[in-house]
Amino acid sequence: MRIAAIALAALSAVYAARGTGAARADRVAFINARVLDDSTFVERALVVEGGRFVDADPATASRTVDLSGAFLVPPFCEAHNHNLGSADGNQEAIDRYLSEGIFYVGVLSNLPALTDPIRHTYNTPRSVDAIFLNGGLTATGGHPIRLRESLLERGLYPGFTRESLADHSYFVVDSVTDLNRKWPQIIGFRPDGIKIFLLWSEEFQRRQRDTAYFGQKGLDPTLVPQIVERAHGQGLRVFAHVESAHDFHVAVEAGVDVIAHLPGNDAPARIAAADARLAAARGVRVITTAVLIERPARKRDTTNYLAMRAAQVENLQLLRQSGVVLAAGSDETRQTSTAEIDYLRALGVFNNAALLDVWGAACASTLFPKRKLGKLRPGYEASFLALGADPLADFAATRNIRLRVKDGVELPAASAR
């Protein structure tokens, strides 16, 4: 009799969990909606409790939200930018991201001293979720030293000097000895990952001591495997800035986790098929940043621009065919990944369903691989966008956002300004 009673109680608990019991005070049902499930929309409700989607009967919710036939998709994402991480324009940037339906942002290089005072403004239900990689690893005279010093002269880094930018906004690592010596400081800034810079690594020896290449070179490629091993030993993923196809090869061979750029932003670069296959086999993800060639300085040489664009199409097709996961990122501080998606759409490589994935689930899981994001299914974090039309039929519907829900919280209309 006692066993039967226990069994009955357990069965009752299962039914209650599925929503056959009384209404739950913290349970909300979003009804009358079409929900994206892989590459099609299905008419069903979404039930949210405790910030997650749950498998429950909508009738058990204490509150019901009628979405009037809206099309529900996962939130959008920006895998590569630098427009967060300092007080200057911080709230404006957050508001813009939320307005465009972008809930997840990867800041792949920043200054910890400027970021730490405002870290509390991120990773909350009413803000964007962000990762910060802090200062990256480069070589003497390598990128981004020249860029950082230029921005310093323009007043962007209050309280810093050229000397204090070093070992904070970037770390010069020319040898294993440098790596051993600086590693405690690198880790001490608590990065969410390690950024490394590879720039035309096939010419490393020629560029290494030539001051004419100031800002146009990066790490000694022979050091990259040791940096990756050190980072992985700390449980940190490695994001690699690349410029050339050889940089891509070096990064994949060394075992990096994410490649932060499609190569070929200054000249055409074609990824080797073997490298694309190895990247897929090892789970290396690639952030697109293809829109970078749209900068005016790169479009002035029409022949080179068209050649770069053609190479981008070939690279994207190769990576997709090889099974490499792609994530949308713009690396344009005055824009967002919306500009990147518009550019990718114009290339004609992706259909609308694939674009939604590159901008949504694939991107979010690239930044936050341990979280359940990007699917509108039980157990996943309850974040979604309600669109006024079908984005599979007309991608412009991604601009028509009726409602934004993040971690189960309905964001106010003010976030859409």
Secondary structure, DSSP 8 states (H G I E B T S, - for coil): -HHHHHHHHHHHHHHHHTT-SS-EEEEEEEEEEEEEETTEEEE--EEEETTEE----GGGEEEEEEEEEEEEE--EEEEEE-S-SSSTTHHHHHHHHHHTTEEEEEE-S--HHHHGGGGGGSSSTTS-EEEE--SEEE-TT-TTHHHHHHHHHTT-STT--HHHHBTTTEEE--SHHHHHHHHHHHHHT--SSEEEE-SSGGGHHHHTT-GGGTTS----GGGHHHHHHHHHHTT--EEEE--SHHHHHHHHHHT-SEE-S-S-SSS-----HHHHHHHHHHT-EEE--GGGGGSHHHHSSHHHHHHHHHHHHHHHHHHHHHT--EE-----TTS-HHHHHHHHHHHT---HHHHHHHHTHHHHHHH-TTS--S--STTSB--EEEESS-TTT-GGGGG-EEEEEETTEE--GGGG-
